[in-house]
Amino acid sequence: MPQTGKSTTHDAAADPRNAELRIYVNGRLVPRAEATVSVYDSGFLLGDGVWEGIRLHNGRWAFLGEHLDRLFEAARAIDLDIGMDRAGLAKALDDTARANAMRDNVHARLMVTRGPKARPFQDPRLSRSGPTVVIIMEHSQPSEESFRRGVVLASVPVHRGLPLTQDPKLNSHSKLNCVLAAVHAQKAGADEALMFDPHGFVNTTNSCNFFIVRRGEVWTSTADYCMPGITRAKVIALCRENAIPVFERNFSLVETYGAEEAFLTGTFGAQTPVASIDGRRFAVPGPLTARIRALYKELVRRNTAG
Ligand SMILES: Cc1ncc(COP(=O)(O)O)c(C=O)c1O
């Protein structure tokens, strides 16, 4: 029987507390229903902004330094002045967590756009009022069901761009390329899209980094065309520390179909097993995926210990 997509890489257990959240909007903590930005906002009009997804464990932000490094680098790349320093952003995250009485199993989306525009056109000089900073923080325990069942992938023709166009390393608000890849995959009955690089090598999915396990080796694409995922980097480092052979290399769809296991990485879901790709099934959860997931869980515990 063909598998159909039922999971997403961002499934979380339903939590009624999320209906009553306080959202950070430019220094104010407002009830979710009142948390709005202008229809003139550069993020709404153009997808002109950058963002980070971060997790709170034990009252501490996991790998916060790495997330802030990536955010400031992205902001600099698009010539966006965040208007706050690292300490200010860390305090905004902590204040939002406190306003929501949050400590554990929390996911924050920290977004910075070029702010409201004087007129509804592209010219960045029309964004004259300073940036818009929003933090949406939700109670979010990744679904165990996604881990047990795994996600269904379909390879799609919408591929990663060259760095000369919209550098796919940039965590920009505009994710249209990734969204179109996901639409393609979902029309094919899958949950998530497996995307190629411009040379036809397997690269990433539309919202997570991608790994395969072949003959006891862990392979992931080179970082040339994917998001430099923080979870990806941690998994590579953990493999090295634990004598698990790991390679950042080019590989094809044929080699991917021939893998024993495949998994995705991202801050939200940590490691999510892949159940099938284009109808080729994989062990779920594969033994090495489960081992890496346990190592990562321990790393996060150490990173956020009091
Ligand atoms: C396209 C894409 N790939 C991968 C990731 C995972 O990155 P990280 O592990 O830093 O959450 C993200 C997360 O924002 C993403 O948008």
Ligand as a Chemical Component Dictionary entry (heavy atoms), coordinates in Angstrom:
data_LIG
# 
_chem_comp.id                   LIG 
_chem_comp.type                 NON-POLYMER 
_chem_comp.pdbx_formal_charge   0 
_chem_comp.three_letter_code    LIG 
# 
loop_
_chem_comp_atom.comp_id 
_chem_comp_atom.atom_id 
_chem_comp_atom.alt_atom_id 
_chem_comp_atom.type_symbol 
_chem_comp_atom.charge 
_chem_comp_atom.model_Cartn_x 
_chem_comp_atom.model_Cartn_y 
_chem_comp_atom.model_Cartn_z 
_chem_comp_atom.pdbx_ordinal 
LIG C1 C1 C 0 15.490 25.377 4.992  1  
LIG C2 C2 C 0 15.948 24.997 6.381  2  
LIG N1 N1 N 0 16.812 23.972 6.519  3  
LIG C3 C3 C 0 17.243 23.585 7.739  4  
LIG C4 C4 C 0 16.827 24.224 8.892  5  
LIG C5 C5 C 0 17.309 23.730 10.232 6  
LIG O1 O1 O 0 18.234 24.574 10.817 7  
LIG P1 P1 P 0 18.499 24.492 12.400 8  
LIG O2 O2 O 0 19.039 23.144 12.685 9  
LIG O3 O3 O 0 19.486 25.570 12.668 10 
LIG O4 O4 O 0 17.175 24.714 13.050 11 
LIG C6 C6 C 0 15.943 25.311 8.788  12 
LIG C7 C7 C 0 15.528 26.034 10.005 13 
LIG O5 O5 O 0 15.286 27.216 9.996  14 
LIG C8 C8 C 0 15.490 25.714 7.499  15 
LIG O6 O6 O 0 14.644 26.750 7.340  16 
# 
loop_
_chem_comp_bond.comp_id 
_chem_comp_bond.atom_id_1 
_chem_comp_bond.atom_id_2 
_chem_comp_bond.value_order 
_chem_comp_bond.pdbx_ordinal 
LIG C1 C2 SING 1  
LIG C2 N1 SING 2  
LIG C2 C8 DOUB 3  
LIG N1 C3 DOUB 4  
LIG C3 C4 SING 5  
LIG C4 C5 SING 6  
LIG C4 C6 DOUB 7  
LIG C5 O1 SING 8  
LIG O1 P1 SING 9  
LIG P1 O2 DOUB 10 
LIG P1 O3 SING 11 
LIG P1 O4 SING 12 
LIG C6 C7 SING 13 
LIG C6 C8 SING 14 
LIG C7 O5 DOUB 15 
LIG C8 O6 SING 16 
# 
